[in-house]
């Protein structure tokens, strides 16, 4: 029976045109109508499980291989890029080079003037007989000077101006005075000076070289020939030059031209062999010459001649006058000249060593080596007594003076600003607001100041001639750098860096300061 029903069902299903028996039944196994969710068409077209879309493959970055890089780098595009980069590099380099050259050419810079040996030299004026005292006779002064030559050279002295070797009335200047011994001893001094690296200038000031007949204008007198012969004689012995006064008969164009003719015979290509003529100026103004090149150095005195010790006000006025009325036609050489107190001697030494020109210091007991030797010799001969306080103070002052001279000479030798830098006189304004400063009286000498500049290097020199303490006004020189470093001072006790707004000048003190911008000094 069951088999019959199955066969009938299959027959009905397979027979076209015949409706199934359960067509209208909506129960289990019924077929929904077309268009319904359960229809046959829907069940056949829509999947039973909807699969998620596969993600797109992500391309990972990988460095190019060597073969790929060689292929790409050899392409025309990269060749152009490389050419453009190389061209851009060289154009930028040439532009920077051209800019640097333009800045160097257009920027103002000091002009270097080659200096002669006498423009860079520290002169030392002395009389040989002063080295050992008046009780010494014969050639003692010459021998003592020969012993001190290496010591003087160590202080920075480059040339000696020997004074008093010749009698004022002597017509034959190859003969020296009796108190200096014979001519061979002078020649020995010249030889020893050359060995020590010191040049010697003979002082003919106030010596009647030409005699009364030559002074009257006679040209062919025997005395004129003897002077010509004497000049040649001393030049052959290695003398570096001669010093005369502006009041001498030799200070004339005719005589100086003759000397120049003799100088040419001893001149050479080396600058150190140049012979010079020094003229000591004794008047307010130097008598003019038609040919100014006949004179190499004009020695001027800072202080006026006087028989009494000049006061601080007179010293300050004399210094200020020279600072404001400097002459630049002939190379100057500065010396003290007049009399002053001992406490101002170091101040004037600082002034001479920092002014434009060649300093000419005079013989000073404080830098004389003979006194130290005699003191040590006295102790070695059995004098067991301890040195007094006076001797100790003198020894301290002597050491301070030597240290000051050595420091100034070394600074002047290595600093272009102190050799050929420009000179600027600075109007000074002092301040008395500091608690450590005393009130300056109205008659007190002002503070004197000047600037030596070479390019961006500035040296400030301050001189307090008066007896009061002065502090600098902060608005004194606003264009100057505020910071600096001490180079030298009269007490040799100023060391390290400093600022102008905190600086106070002690009585009769001179200070040399090298200025620099804050934070730029090394």
ABEGO torsion letter per residue (X at the ends): XAAAAAAAAAAAAABBGBBBAAAABABBGBBBBBGBAABAAAAAABBABBBBBBBBBBBBBBBBBAAAAAAAAABAAAAAAAAAAAAAAAAAAAAAAAAAAAAAAABBBBBBBBBBAAAABBBBBBBAAAAAEAABBEAAAAAAAAAAAAAAAAAGBABBBBBGABBAABABAABBBAAAEBAAAAAAAAAAAAAAGBBBBBBABGBBAAEAAAAAGBAABAAAAAAAAAAAAAAAAGBAEBBBBAABAABBAAAAAAAAAAAAAABBABAAABBBBBBBBABABBBBBABAAABABBBBBABBBBABBBBAAAAAAAAAAAAABBBAABBBBBBAGBBBBAAAAAAAAAAAAABBEBBBBBBBAAABAAAAAAAAAAAAAGBABBBBAAAAAAAAAAAAAAAAAAAAAAAAAABAAAAABBBBBBBBBBBAABAABBBBBAABBBBBBBBBBBEABBBBBBBBABABBBBBBAAABAABBABBBBABBAAGABBEBBBAAABBBBBGBBBBBBBBBBGABX
